[in-house]
Amino acid sequence: MLRTHTCGELNLTNTGIEVTLCGWVQRSRDMGGLTFIDLRDRYGITQLVFNMQGNAVLCEEARGLGREFVIAAYGKVAERSNKNPKMPTGDIEILVDRIEILNSSKIPPFTIEDNTDGGEELRMKYRYLDLRRNIIRKNLELRHKLAIETRNYLNLQGFIEIETPVMIKSTPEGARDFVVPSRMNQGQFYALPQSPQTFKQLLMVAGFDRYFQLVKCFRDEDLRADRQPEFTQIDCEMSFVTQEDILDTFEGLTRQLFKSVLGVETGVFPRMTYDDAMKNYGSDKPDIRFGMTFTDITDLSKGKGLRVFDNAEIIVCITAKGCSEYSRKQLDELTDWVKRPQIGASGLIYVKYGNDGIIKSSIDKFFTPDDLSAILNRSDAEPGDLILILAGKKTATQKALGELRQEMGNRLNLRRPGEFKPLWVTGFPLLEWDEETKRFYAMHHPFTSPVPGDIPLLDTDPGKVRANAYDLVINGVEIGGGSIRIHNKDLQKKMFTVLGFSDELAQEQFGFLMNAFEFGAPPHGGIAFGFDRLCTIFGGGDSIRDFIAFPKNNSGRDVMIDTPARISEEQLKELGIKLV
Amino acid sequence: MLRTHTCGELNLTNTGIEVTLCGWVQRSRDMGGLTFIDLRDRYGITQLVFNMQGNAVLCEEARGLGREFVIAAYGKVAERSNKNPKMPTGDIEILVDRIEILNSSKIPPFTIEDNTDGGEELRMKYRYLDLRRNIIRKNLELRHKLAIETRNYLNLQGFIEIETPVMIKSTPEGARDFVVPSRMNQGQFYALPQSPQTFKQLLMVAGFDRYFQLVKCFRDEDLRADRQPEFTQIDCEMSFVTQEDILDTFEGLTRQLFKSVLGVETGVFPRMTYDDAMKNYGSDKPDIRFGMTFTDITDLSKGKGLRVFDNAEIIVCITAKGCSEYSRKQLDELTDWVKRPQIGASGLIYVKYGNDGIIKSSIDKFFTPDDLSAILNRSDAEPGDLILILAGKKTATQKALGELRQEMGNRLNLRRPGEFKPLWVTGFPLLEWDEETKRFYAMHHPFTSPVPGDIPLLDTDPGKVRANAYDLVINGVEIGGGSIRIHNKDLQKKMFTVLGFSDELAQEQFGFLMNAFEFGAPPHGGIAFGFDRLCTIFGGGDSIRDFIAFPKNNSGRDVMIDTPARISEEQLKELGIKLV
């Protein structure tokens, strides 16, 4: 090694020894006859000292070093007179004899500090400099730690990591595939996997019993802040299991990760049905770090002559503790907020329960004080609280109030960072009806098993069929989901029929899986966690991009290497394709 | 779990307990009033017993079970009267009370046995059945074990696993890229990485100090037996290191893998220069499980009037111990073997040193007994040995004799399975001249650093420049290679110039890397192991396909899922491409 020690390990026990450190110049300070340089590497920062009186030439040389120069410094460890208890190396400094410039540096386009002056675009263009910042480096160290803990935990549980192929086959169900033209089979394409779903099921048919993989997956979707065209999953599958076994195993994994990586004990994860989640939180991924659950006041609110209530399918409210003093302006602003197209409510109704016990509302004309009291009563409101009411179509109103609940949670600082509340959501519907295309879609995917008792409903009322499916939610973020799978060819065929596949298309696309089911497929099920999201939750970050070494931007571009890019005519010709 | 135990764990200590096992019917035997079924899962095989006298209905049911049916068997553990000491569960059997058929199975198209009757094509089409065979399952278990040991070793050495992107940019150097058309940036393409080379170097610029990744890489090459379009690398990079540090670190990893996975102590790996490897073995990846090194007899053999020798640049031989009794027919056959186009020798000359001390050769007309004795003497031949001589152009003759040496090693059973002889090869040339395109190519890749003292030769005699590069060879197979990298922009630019890149092309393709070198790039180097090959060597297999769960065939097809395949017109249109 060009160094004897890293910049993070020296302390008073090393006083007096000769060392060589290598690293980057974080900053330098001239203090009269002394020059101090903070030398940085992945492991920490160590202070170098140069003395003008002792060695003027060397000191001048040190003064000539710019930010981010890479140097080797040779010298002796000495106790500092002015100790810095905040730094692990803060008790010592290096009295430098000699330096060697290993590489110079131009002035970086932004500061290499936690609070950098670089904007997102600039940081991404110079991602190799952005990654030098502590805050980003720690995110990737956390990611590594989560990955290695996950692998070791699953290994001890008897899971085998098996690599599934990246170049597979395009399927019409689900999101859009990225495809790869084949040179050796012109006119034909591979597709990049959206998940290794069918392969992991085949591994169960093959008898591997317990499979996992940390695996890159790909979706050609229009991107949002928390989406990347390539992302990583913790992908798992088990044979001869019930839903309970899978929840136990992956609750065990998640608790172990919280404990070993963050030192947090989460306790047993509560469970909630999809119906209860929608009814009480207006979301299938509720943040249960705070209450503010819904109160249904449909029966108390109809027939009072207020048309918006009388025409509503459902009237529900939340109780914002201590918000009775909200001003007119604040309430107008909240009303505008719920009326935005993303939320889609037609209006917001409030009831203030003043600290003085006086009740005021936006519906005083229609509701008697007793009527309002009944609402406050059912909502468990206390003096000082504010009731916020939405009314309309059932699901849309629940979802809108769910959004408002999250927003009020933010405004009231109820979504505490550093607090982690995992939750299993179970009992999902198997199918979702799409009004636009007038067909059912699989809520999870077409391989999800219905609850056995509901199978007859597939013929009579498919929308009512419940799935043997489950999601893991942490702090309102869906971390993963899975299901018990179909392992019977006939049921799988029926499922494709319900989803509108012709027999031919089902056979062409998934024939290999249905054939496999004819050769002794075991009962099986599994789960997949979004690893980028899991890292982001663990790291307390806002954007998954800060937890990916080289992310792409919202147009799917890597601005550092400038891709996607044109390829040569010769390449196109070899592949047998042309640009339109 | 649907089972209480696996099929691999019950023994005499469990006698008398009630158990439920799940698995596949491996085979069944009717023995008078008793029926035996071997029930198989990933963990082993357990014998089930059904007694016609005790329960005729159940016994009939058991007799109806076909091969590969999936069942749950409920019963009691009992000591076997007829123990099988070869099976971990061979002391017990299950007296079955009840069975449940979890899934039936058609008759498999080949037998699920180590020695199957299925050919390669059929096995690949039904890979999920092929994977049920012990021999293949164990290969994938070995692969998992090697992966987890590799990760834990490197983690303990301070390496961080960092995922680099799969959708990157096409570059003209090296093999052909697979490309991915971009929908959001029409007319532009991503490329799949042939290796994460530039990204790992950027991670060093970013200060990550020690990086590794088990990572899928892609090459659109015409395939051979040991090539796959997608393959896996153990990819590593370190900063502030010399070549010695990298060899130490990865020799440590390899020795640890041998020890922990195979229980084999390999000792310190010998090192050999490229020049010595070519001179003594005619290969840059010699199998050193056996000797049979080359003897140069050019000076002893010229001027005897034999034109093939007199016109040769080099005359070299190997000594095949104990082969002096080779018949005319055997020698003719060996001569034909070296004259095949793959080997390319013009002929083969032999000298037999008989057990009786009599010397016979194919060049008796030109060589006196003393001349022949001098050759035998220099070759350390003993009575009973056979000398095989090739002559011609230097490199071609060395390579041809290297092939002959390997072949003789095979024929004499000197390449012993289960014996492992790793070797570092160092001191490679930086560049290779290609006669066809009349230009230099990088022997490793364009980022490899020249030996510092040889840098001036880049201007005067590039072919003479040695690289700071190294390969790990095990048993004659190149497992991996690496180098100290260039970390200086000007040297990198010069390297591209020597390789025939225009400044514009170098900037367009690798500008991001050269720019990064201007912001404090540390000295760094690394290595990559071919993980599929490593697994194959460890597992003692012939084909990497047996160590990959879902491999592709020689046409790049996955015959199980039938890909590559046509995609829809709509997909093509969205991507802005047409078929030619």
Interface residues (C-beta under 8 A of the other chain):
Chain A: M1 L2 R3 T6 C22 W24 R40 D41 R42 Y43 E68 F69 V70 A72 L102 N103 S104 S105 K106 P108 Y126 R127 Y128 L129 L131 R132 R137 L140 E141 R143 H144 A147 I148 R151 N152 N155 I160 E161 I162 E163 T164 P165 V166 M167 I168 K169 S170 P172 R176 D177 F178 V179 V180 P181 S182 R183 M184 N185 Q186 G187 Q188 F189 Y190 A191 L192 T198 F199 L202 L203 V205 A206 G207 F208 D209 R210 K216 F218 D220 D222 P229 E230 T232 S239 F240 V241 T242 D245 H487 N488 F512 A516 F517 E518 F519 G520 A521 P522 P523 I548 A549 F550 K552 S555 G556 R557 D558 M560 I561 D562 T563 P564 A565 R566 I567 S568 Q571 K573 E574 L575 G576 I577 K578 L579 V580
Chain B: M1 L2 R3 T6 C22 W24 R40 D41 R42 Y43 E68 F69 V70 A72 L102 N103 S104 S105 K106 P108 Y126 R127 Y128 L129 L131 R132 R137 L140 E141 R143 H144 A147 I148 R151 N152 N155 I160 E161 I162 E163 T164 P165 V166 M167 I168 K169 S170 P172 R176 D177 F178 V179 V180 P181 S182 R183 M184 N185 Q186 G187 Q188 F189 Y190 A191 L192 T198 F199 L202 L203 V205 A206 G207 F208 D209 R210 K216 F218 D220 D222 P229 E230 T232 S239 F240 V241 T242 D245 H487 N488 F512 A516 F517 E518 F519 G520 A521 P522 P523 I548 A549 F550 K552 S555 G556 R557 D558 M560 I561 D562 T563 P564 A565 R566 I567 S568 Q571 K573 E574 L575 G576 I577 K578 L579 V580
